[in-house]
Amino acid sequence: MSRGDMILHLFAGGNILEKEGVRSLFRGLGPNLVGVAPSRAIYFAAYSGAKENLCKVLKPDSTSVHICAATFAGFTSVTATNPIWLVKTRMQLDTR
């Protein structure tokens, strides 16, 4: 398989580029950015706060501190941003 064939297969046989153009490759980027930015901000803020508090209780900078802080941060960011991802998914599934 030539490099050109591999590139065409990467883009579903070139159908996306041929039928919809280059802009179609970035469709849906806006809602993703709206979801990712607050999600990451919440995650890192929660991780930092949890790590700071856990270091007072557990051995500072131990593996358990990092695992617990990451678990708390992940749960917090997913729970807080779930409505954003719900709207994004529904927008993608809307056929209108």
N, CA, C and O atoms as a printed pandas DataFrame, in Angstrom:
     atom_number atom_name residue_name chain_id  residue_number  x_coord  y_coord  z_coord
0              1         N          MET        A               1    0.842   -1.169    0.000
1              2        CA          MET        A               1    0.000    0.000    0.000
2              3         C          MET        A               1    0.893    1.240    0.000
3              4         O          MET        A               1    1.809    1.358    0.815
4              5         N          SER        A               2    0.620    2.147   -0.909
5              6        CA          SER        A               2    1.440    3.353   -1.005
6              7         C          SER        A               2    1.036    4.362    0.067
7              8         O          SER        A               2   -0.013    4.231    0.698
8              9         N          ARG        A               3    1.874    5.355    0.260
9             10        CA          ARG        A               3    1.594    6.386    1.260
10            11         C          ARG        A               3    0.315    7.143    0.909
11            12         O          ARG        A               3   -0.478    7.475    1.790
12            13         N          GLY        A               4    0.120    7.414   -0.378
13            14        CA          GLY        A               4   -1.092    8.106   -0.821
14            15         C          GLY        A               4   -2.350    7.309   -0.511
15            16         O          GLY        A               4   -3.364    7.871   -0.098
16            17         N          ASP        A               5   -2.280    5.983   -0.715
17            18        CA          ASP        A               5   -3.418    5.121   -0.396
18            19         C          ASP        A               5   -3.700    5.127    1.098
19            20         O          ASP        A               5   -4.857    5.117    1.517
20            21         N          MET        A               6   -2.650    5.142    1.894
21            22        CA          MET        A               6   -2.832    5.159    3.344
22            23         C          MET        A               6   -3.517    6.437    3.779
23            24         O          MET        A               6   -4.377    6.404    4.660
24            25         N          ILE        A               7   -3.159    7.554    3.188
25            26        CA          ILE        A               7   -3.781    8.833    3.532
26            27         C          ILE        A               7   -5.257    8.822    3.130
27            28         O          ILE        A               7   -6.107    9.294    3.885
28            29         N          LEU        A               8   -5.565    8.287    1.948
29            30        CA          LEU        A               8   -6.958    8.210    1.519
30            31         C          LEU        A               8   -7.779    7.333    2.461
31            32         O          LEU        A               8   -8.915    7.673    2.791
32            33         N          HIS        A               9   -7.214    6.217    2.894
33            34        CA          HIS        A               9   -7.929    5.336    3.821
34            35         C          HIS        A               9   -8.116    6.004    5.176
35            36         O          HIS        A               9   -9.123    5.788    5.850
36            37         N          LEU        A              10   -7.152    6.806    5.564
37            38        CA          LEU        A              10   -7.260    7.525    6.825
38            39         C          LEU        A              10   -8.490    8.414    6.836
39            40         O          LEU        A              10   -9.142    8.555    7.870
40            41         N          PHE        A              11   -8.809    9.002    5.722
41            42        CA          PHE        A              11   -9.976    9.872    5.604
42            43         C          PHE        A              11  -11.135    9.148    4.926
43            44         O          PHE        A              11  -11.793    9.706    4.048
44            45         N          ALA        A              12  -11.381    7.900    5.336
45            46        CA          ALA        A              12  -12.515    7.110    4.845
46            47         C          ALA        A              12  -12.545    7.090    3.320
47            48         O          ALA        A              12  -13.559    7.395    2.694
48            49         N          GLY        A              13  -11.401    6.721    2.740
49            50        CA          GLY        A              13  -11.320    6.619    1.293
50            51         C          GLY        A              13  -11.380    7.967    0.596
51            52         O          GLY        A              13  -11.658    8.033   -0.602
52            53         N          GLY        A              14  -11.128    9.022    1.316
53            54        CA          GLY        A              14  -11.162   10.354    0.724
54            55         C          GLY        A              14  -12.552   10.928    0.610
55            56         O          GLY        A              14  -12.716   12.056    0.144
56            57         N          ASN        A              15  -13.568   10.173    1.029
57            58        CA          ASN        A              15  -14.955   10.636    0.881
58            59         C          ASN        A              15  -15.241   11.905    1.672
59            60         O          ASN        A              15  -15.931   12.799    1.182
60            61         N          ILE        A              16  -14.734   11.989    2.854
61            62        CA          ILE        A              16  -15.004   13.167    3.678
62            63         C          ILE        A              16  -14.441   14.412    3.003
63            64         O          ILE        A              16  -15.127   15.428    2.884
64            65         N          LEU        A              17  -13.190   14.327    2.565
65            66        CA          LEU        A              17  -12.573   15.489    1.919
66            67         C          LEU        A              17  -13.239   15.820    0.585
67            68         O          LEU        A              17  -13.448   16.991    0.267
68            69         N          GLU        A              18  -13.569   14.799   -0.189
69            70        CA          GLU        A              18  -14.168   15.039   -1.497
70            71         C          GLU        A              18  -15.568   15.631   -1.386
71            72         O          GLU        A              18  -15.900   16.580   -2.098
72            73         N          LYS        A              19  -16.387   15.078   -0.500
73            74        CA          LYS        A              19  -17.786   15.485   -0.418
74            75         C          LYS        A              19  -18.015   16.721    0.432
75            76         O          LYS        A              19  -18.884   17.537    0.124
76            77         N          GLU        A              20  -17.235   16.868    1.510
77            78        CA          GLU        A              20  -17.534   17.936    2.459
78            79         C          GLU        A              20  -16.439   18.992    2.587
79            80         O          GLU        A              20  -16.679   20.057    3.156
80            81         N          GLY        A              21  -15.263   18.722    2.077
81            82        CA          GLY        A              21  -14.178   19.690    2.130
82            83         C          GLY        A              21  -13.382   19.616    3.415
83            84         O          GLY        A              21  -13.714   18.868    4.335
84            85         N          VAL        A              22  -12.324   20.409    3.459
85            86        CA          VAL        A              22  -11.393   20.392    4.582
86            87         C          VAL        A              22  -12.060   20.880    5.869
87            88         O          VAL        A              22  -11.755   20.375    6.950
88            89         N          ARG        A              23  -12.961   21.851    5.765
89            90        CA          ARG        A              23  -13.619   22.390    6.961
90            91         C          ARG        A              23  -14.389   21.326    7.721
91            92         O          ARG        A              23  -14.560   21.438    8.935
92            93         N          SER        A              24  -14.852   20.306    7.034
93            94        CA          SER        A              24  -15.629   19.258    7.695
94            95         C          SER        A              24  -14.798   18.482    8.704
95            96         O          SER        A              24  -15.347   17.879    9.627
96            97         N          LEU        A              25  -13.473   18.490    8.537
97            98        CA          LEU        A              25  -12.608   17.784    9.475
98            99         C          LEU        A              25  -12.607   18.439   10.857
99           100         O          LEU        A              25  -12.244   17.801   11.845
100          101         N          PHE        A              26  -13.008   19.698   10.929
101          102        CA          PHE        A              26  -13.008   20.434   12.186
102          103         C          PHE        A              26  -14.413   20.672   12.724
103          104         O          PHE        A              26  -14.589   21.429   13.678
104          105         N          ARG        A              27  -15.414   20.034   12.125
105          106        CA          ARG        A              27  -16.786   20.174   12.602
106          107         C          ARG        A              27  -16.873   19.610   14.012
107          108         O          ARG        A              27  -16.368   18.520   14.279
108          109         N          GLY        A              28  -17.505   20.340   14.904
109          110        CA          GLY        A              28  -17.656   19.895   16.278
110          111         C          GLY        A              28  -16.517   20.307   17.191
111          112         O          GLY        A              28  -16.509   19.949   18.369
112          113         N          LEU        A              29  -15.561   21.050   16.670
113          114        CA          LEU        A              29  -14.427   21.473   17.488
114          115         C          LEU        A              29  -14.859   22.467   18.564
115          116         O          LEU        A              29  -14.374   22.406   19.694
116          117         N          GLY        A              30  -15.756   23.370   18.224
117          118        CA          GLY        A              30  -16.228   24.387   19.174
118          119         C          GLY        A              30  -16.795   23.792   20.447
119          120         O          GLY        A              30  -16.328   24.122   21.537
120          121         N          PRO        A              31  -17.801   22.913   20.338
121          122        CA          PRO        A              31  -18.351   22.301   21.555
122          123         C          PRO        A              31  -17.319   21.503   22.345
123          124         O          PRO        A              31  -17.388   21.457   23.573
124          125         N          ASN        A              32  -16.369   20.878   21.664
125          126        CA          ASN        A              32  -15.315   20.148   22.384
126          127         C          ASN        A              32  -14.445   21.098   23.193
127          128         O          ASN        A              32  -14.092   20.804   24.335
128          129         N          LEU        A              33  -14.101   22.233   22.603
129          130        CA          LEU        A              33  -13.282   23.206   23.331
130          131         C          LEU        A              33  -14.037   23.792   24.513
131          132         O          LEU        A              33  -13.454   24.061   25.564
132          133         N          VAL        A              34  -15.346   23.989   24.332
133          134        CA          VAL        A              34  -16.172   24.503   25.425
134          135         C          VAL        A              34  -16.203   23.507   26.580
135          136         O          VAL        A              34  -16.312   23.912   27.738
136          137         N          GLY        A              35  -16.110   22.224   26.286
137          138        CA          GLY        A              35  -16.114   21.211   27.328
138          139         C          GLY        A              35  -14.749   20.945   27.926
139          140         O          GLY        A              35  -14.630   20.733   29.132
140          141         N          VAL        A              36  -13.723   20.955   27.102
141          142        CA          VAL        A              36  -12.383   20.582   27.573
142          143         C          VAL        A              36  -11.782   21.650   28.485
143          144         O          VAL        A              36  -11.177   21.316   29.503
144          145         N          ALA        A              37  -11.936   22.909   28.142
145          146        CA          ALA        A              37  -11.308   23.972   28.937
146          147         C          ALA        A              37  -11.780   23.961   30.395
147          148         O          ALA        A              37  -10.943   23.925   31.297
148          149         N          PRO        A              38  -13.098   23.993   30.657
149          150        CA          PRO        A              38  -13.501   23.947   32.069
150          151         C          PRO        A              38  -13.200   22.605   32.730
151          152         O          PRO        A              38  -12.908   22.551   33.925
152          153         N          SER        A              39  -13.270   21.541   31.971
153          154        CA          SER        A              39  -12.983   20.222   32.531
154          155         C          SER        A              39  -11.558   20.142   33.052
155          156         O          SER        A              39  -11.326   19.673   34.166
156          157         N          ARG        A              40  -10.611   20.595   32.257
157          158        CA          ARG        A              40   -9.209   20.578   32.682
158          159         C          ARG        A              40   -8.972   21.540   33.847
159          160         O          ARG        A              40   -8.229   21.219   34.775
160          161         N          ALA        A              41   -9.597   22.712   33.801
161          162        CA          ALA        A              41   -9.420   23.689   34.881
162          163         C          ALA        A              41   -9.947   23.122   36.199
163          164         O          ALA        A              41   -9.285   23.236   37.231
164          165         N          ILE        A              42  -11.118   22.520   36.170
165          166        CA          ILE        A              42  -11.693   21.922   37.374
166          167         C          ILE        A              42  -10.822   20.770   37.857
167          168         O          ILE        A              42  -10.569   20.633   39.054
168          169         N          TYR        A              43  -10.362   19.938   36.915
169          170        CA          TYR        A              43   -9.531   18.795   37.291
170          171         C          TYR        A              43   -8.269   19.239   38.038
171          172         O          TYR        A              43   -7.969   18.731   39.118
172          173         N          PHE        A              44   -7.541   20.182   37.459
173          174        CA          PHE        A              44   -6.272   20.577   38.071
174          175         C          PHE        A              44   -6.476   21.328   39.383
175          176         O          PHE        A              44   -5.671   21.192   40.304
176          177         N          ALA        A              45   -7.541   22.117   39.475
177          178        CA          ALA        A              45   -7.832   22.805   40.738
178          179         C          ALA        A              45   -8.195   21.790   41.821
179          180         O          ALA        A              45   -7.712   21.888   42.949
180          181         N          ALA        A              46   -9.036   20.821   41.487
181          182        CA          ALA        A              46   -9.434   19.800   42.458
182          183         C          ALA        A              46   -8.244   18.932   42.845
183          184         O          ALA        A              46   -8.084   18.589   44.016
184          185         N          TYR        A              47   -7.416   18.579   41.883
185          186        CA          TYR        A              47   -6.227   17.754   42.160
186          187         C          TYR        A              47   -5.291   18.468   43.118
187          188         O          TYR        A              47   -4.811   17.882   44.089
188          189         N          SER        A              48   -5.037   19.738   42.835
189          190        CA          SER        A              48   -4.123   20.515   43.666
190          191         C          SER        A              48   -4.650   20.639   45.093
191          192         O          SER        A              48   -3.906   20.450   46.055
192          193         N          GLY        A              49   -5.933   20.956   45.223
193          194        CA          GLY        A              49   -6.530   21.099   46.552
194          195         C          GLY        A              49   -6.549   19.786   47.316
195          196         O          GLY        A              49   -6.222   19.745   48.502
196          197         N          ALA        A              50   -6.933   18.709   46.635
197          198        CA          ALA        A              50   -6.978   17.400   47.280
198          199         C          ALA        A              50   -5.580   16.950   47.689
199          200         O          ALA        A              50   -5.396   16.416   48.783
200          201         N          LYS        A              51   -4.609   17.161   46.830
201          202        CA          LYS        A              51   -3.229   16.755   47.139
202          203         C          LYS        A              51   -2.704   17.522   48.353
203          204         O          LYS        A              51   -2.055   16.954   49.232
204          205         N          GLU        A              52   -2.994   18.807   48.384
205          206        CA          GLU        A              52   -2.550   19.634   49.515
206          207         C          GLU        A              52   -3.153   19.119   50.827
207          208         O          GLU        A              52   -2.449   19.004   51.830
208          209         N          ASN        A              53   -4.439   18.811   50.821
209          210        CA          ASN        A              53   -5.104   18.324   52.033
210          211         C          ASN        A              53   -4.664   16.907   52.404
211          212         O          ASN        A              53   -4.500   16.592   53.583
212          213         N          LEU        A              54   -4.474   16.062   51.403
213          214        CA          LEU        A              54   -4.075   14.678   51.671
214          215         C          LEU        A              54   -2.643   14.592   52.204
215          216         O          LEU        A              54   -2.323   13.690   52.978
216          217         N          CYS        A              55   -1.791   15.515   51.798
217          218        CA          CYS        A              55   -0.411   15.511   52.295
218          219         C          CYS        A              55   -0.351   15.780   53.796
219          220         O          CYS        A              55    0.629   15.429   54.452
220          221         N          LYS        A              56   -1.409   16.409   54.347
221          222        CA          LYS        A              56   -1.468   16.659   55.790
222          223         C          LYS        A              56   -1.832   15.392   56.551
223          224         O          LYS        A              56   -1.480   15.234   57.720
224          225         N          VAL        A              57   -2.547   14.481   55.869
225          226        CA          VAL        A              57   -3.059   13.279   56.523
226          227         C          VAL        A              57   -2.189   12.053   56.227
227          228         O          VAL        A              57   -1.898   11.260   57.122
228          229         N          LEU        A              58   -1.784   11.909   54.986
229          230        CA          LEU        A              58   -0.987   10.759   54.558
230          231         C          LEU        A              58    0.474   11.178   54.397
231          232         O          LEU        A              58    0.819   12.348   54.565
232          233         N          LYS        A              59    1.309   10.225   54.076
233          234        CA          LYS        A              59    2.726   10.519   53.836
234          235         C          LYS        A              59    2.823   11.474   52.640
235          236         O          LYS        A              59    2.342   11.148   51.555
236          237         N          PRO        A              60    3.437   12.647   52.824
237          238        CA          PRO        A              60    3.500   13.647   51.743
238          239         C          PRO        A              60    4.104   13.094   50.450
239          240         O          PRO        A              60    5.112   12.388   50.468
240          241         N          ASP        A              61    3.469   13.429   49.342
241          242        CA          ASP        A              61    3.893   13.057   47.987
242          243         C          ASP        A              61    4.057   11.555   47.783
243          244         O          ASP        A              61    4.862   11.119   46.960
244          245         N          SER        A              62    3.298   10.772   48.528
245          246        CA          SER        A              62    3.332    9.325   48.335
246          247         C          SER        A              62    2.421    8.934   47.176
247          248         O          SER        A              62    1.620    9.737   46.699
248          249         N          THR        A              63    2.556    7.712   46.741
249          250        CA          THR        A              63    1.714    7.214   45.646
250          251         C          THR        A              63    0.243    7.282   46.023
251          252         O          THR        A              63   -0.599    7.627   45.194
252          253         N          SER        A              64   -0.067    6.958   47.260
253          254        CA          SER        A              64   -1.473    6.983   47.684
254          255         C          SER        A              64   -2.051    8.395   47.637
255          256         O          SER        A              64   -3.225    8.571   47.313
256          257         N          VAL        A              65   -1.248    9.389   47.955
257          258        CA          VAL        A              65   -1.710   10.779   47.861
258          259         C          VAL        A              65   -2.059   11.118   46.422
259          260         O          VAL        A              65   -3.111   11.705   46.165
260          261         N          HIS        A              66   -1.204   10.762   45.485
261          262        CA          HIS        A              66   -1.436   11.075   44.080
262          263         C          HIS        A              66   -2.647   10.314   43.528
263          264         O          HIS        A              66   -3.446   10.876   42.778
264          265         N          ILE        A              67   -2.779    9.053   43.896
265          266        CA          ILE        A              67   -3.910    8.253   43.413
266          267         C          ILE        A              67   -5.230    8.793   43.958
267          268         O          ILE        A              67   -6.198    8.939   43.212
268          269         N          CYS        A              68   -5.269    9.086   45.245
269          270        CA          CYS        A              68   -6.500    9.616   45.843
270          271         C          CYS        A              68   -6.849   10.998   45.283
271          272         O          CYS        A              68   -8.013   11.286   45.006
272          273         N          ALA        A              69   -5.839   11.841   45.121
273          274        CA          ALA        A              69   -6.082   13.182   44.577
274          275         C          ALA        A              69   -6.568   13.100   43.132
275          276         O          ALA        A              69   -7.473   13.836   42.738
276          277         N          ALA        A              70   -5.974   12.217   42.350
277          278        CA          ALA        A              70   -6.385   12.057   40.954
278          279         C          ALA        A              70   -7.800   11.490   40.859
279          280         O          ALA        A              70   -8.578   11.908   40.002
280          281         N          THR        A              71   -8.135   10.550   41.725
281          282        CA          THR        A              71   -9.480    9.982   41.737
282          283         C          THR        A              71  -10.507   11.050   42.080
283          284         O          THR        A              71  -11.536   11.168   41.416
284          285         N          PHE        A              72  -10.226   11.823   43.114
285          286        CA          PHE        A              72  -11.125   12.900   43.515
286          287         C          PHE        A              72  -11.275   13.939   42.402
287          288         O          PHE        A              72  -12.384   14.382   42.105
288          289         N          ALA        A              73  -10.169   14.319   41.798
289          290        CA          ALA        A              73  -10.195   15.327   40.733
290          291         C          ALA        A              73  -10.959   14.824   39.520
291          292         O          ALA        A              73  -11.742   15.565   38.926
292          293         N          GLY        A              74  -10.739   13.576   39.154
293          294        CA          GLY        A              74  -11.458   13.005   38.015
294          295         C          GLY        A              74  -12.947   12.962   38.250
295          296         O          GLY        A              74  -13.728   13.349   37.381
296          297         N          PHE        A              75  -13.352   12.493   39.426
297          298        CA          PHE        A              75  -14.767   12.429   39.765
298          299         C          PHE        A              75  -15.390   13.823   39.755
299          300         O          PHE        A              75  -16.483   14.020   39.223
300          301         N          THR        A              76  -14.690   14.780   40.344
301          302        CA          THR        A              76  -15.196   16.156   40.419
302          303         C          THR        A              76  -15.356   16.769   39.041
303          304         O          THR        A              76  -16.396   17.361   38.752
304          305         N          SER        A              77  -14.355   16.643   38.186
305          306        CA          SER        A              77  -14.430   17.276   36.863
306          307         C          SER        A              77  -15.478   16.603   35.976
307          308         O          SER        A              77  -16.186   17.282   35.232
308          309         N          VAL        A              78  -15.580   15.291   36.048
309          310        CA          VAL        A              78  -16.575   14.589   35.232
310          311         C          VAL        A              78  -17.989   14.946   35.676
311          312         O          VAL        A              78  -18.869   15.176   34.847
312          313         N          THR        A              79  -18.198   14.992   36.977
313          314        CA          THR        A              79  -19.522   15.321   37.513
314          315         C          THR        A              79  -19.907   16.764   37.176
315          316         O          THR        A              79  -21.040   17.029   36.777
316          317         N          ALA        A              80  -18.976   17.678   37.335
317          318        CA          ALA        A              80  -19.268   19.095   37.095
318          319         C          ALA        A              80  -19.495   19.415   35.626
319          320         O          ALA        A              80  -20.294   20.296   35.308
320          321         N          THR        A              81  -18.812   18.721   34.726
321          322        CA          THR        A              81  -18.929   19.053   33.301
322          323         C          THR        A              81  -19.843   18.100   32.532
323          324         O          THR        A              81  -19.961   18.215   31.312
324          325         N          ASN        A              82  -20.482   17.178   33.213
325          326        CA          ASN        A              82  -21.374   16.238   32.527
326          327         C          ASN        A              82  -22.449   16.942   31.696
327          328         O          ASN        A              82  -22.712   16.508   30.574
328          329         N          PRO        A              83  -23.085   18.014   32.197
329          330        CA          PRO        A              83  -24.093   18.690   31.354
330          331         C          PRO        A              83  -23.532   19.215   30.029
331          332         O          PRO        A              83  -24.231   19.207   29.015
332          333         N          ILE        A              84  -22.289   19.667   30.032
333          334        CA          ILE        A              84  -21.671   20.155   28.793
334          335         C          ILE        A              84  -21.549   19.013   27.788
335          336         O          ILE        A              84  -21.874   19.185   26.614
336          337         N          TRP        A              85  -21.083   17.845   28.241
337          338        CA          TRP        A              85  -20.903   16.703   27.350
338          339         C          TRP        A              85  -22.247   16.149   26.889
339          340         O          TRP        A              85  -22.358   15.643   25.772
340          341         N          LEU        A              86  -23.257   16.239   27.729
341          342        CA          LEU        A              86  -24.594   15.802   27.337
342          343         C          LEU        A              86  -25.121   16.657   26.186
343          344         O          LEU        A              86  -25.631   16.133   25.196
344          345         N          VAL        A              87  -24.993   17.962   26.323
345          346        CA          VAL        A              87  -25.435   18.876   25.258
346          347         C          VAL        A              87  -24.646   18.624   23.979
347          348         O          VAL        A              87  -25.221   18.587   22.892
348          349         N          LYS        A              88  -23.328   18.451   24.104
349          350        CA          LYS        A              88  -22.485   18.193   22.931
350          351         C          LYS        A              88  -22.921   16.924   22.210
351          352         O          LYS        A              88  -23.026   16.907   20.983
352          353         N          THR        A              89  -23.173   15.874   22.964
353          354        CA          THR        A              89  -23.589   14.608   22.362
354          355         C          THR        A              89  -24.929   14.743   21.673
355          356         O          THR        A              89  -25.122   14.226   20.573
356          357         N          ARG        A              90  -25.848   15.430   22.309
357          358        CA          ARG        A              90  -27.175   15.613   21.692
358          359         C          ARG        A              90  -27.092   16.466   20.436
359          360         O          ARG        A              90  -27.824   16.234   19.473
360          361         N          MET        A              91  -26.195   17.460   20.445
361          362        CA          MET        A              91  -26.004   18.280   19.253
362          363         C          MET        A              91  -25.453   17.419   18.102
363          364         O          MET        A              91  -25.838   17.600   16.947
364          365         N          GLN        A              92  -24.558   16.495   18.425
365          366        CA          GLN        A              92  -23.979   15.635   17.388
366          367         C          GLN        A              92  -24.995   14.653   16.840
367          368         O          GLN        A              92  -24.948   14.299   15.662
368          369         N          LEU        A              93  -25.910   14.212   17.684
369          370        CA          LEU        A              93  -26.902   13.230   17.245
370          371         C          LEU        A              93  -28.087   13.858   16.531
371          372         O          LEU        A              93  -28.852   13.160   15.865
372          373         N          ASP        A              94  -28.246   15.171   16.663
373          374        CA          ASP        A              94  -29.354   15.874   16.008
374          375         C          ASP        A              94  -29.131   15.856   14.505
375          376         O          ASP        A              94  -28.092   16.307   14.023
376          377         N          THR        A              95  -30.097   15.339   13.766
377          378        CA          THR        A              95  -29.947   15.206   12.315
378          379         C          THR        A              95  -30.410   16.429   11.554
379          380         O          THR        A              95  -30.228   16.487   10.338
380          381         N          ARG        A              96  -30.998   17.404   12.214
381          382        CA          ARG        A              96  -31.474   18.597   11.514
382          383         C          ARG        A              96  -30.354   19.473   11.049
383          384         O          ARG        A              96  -30.598   20.517   10.443
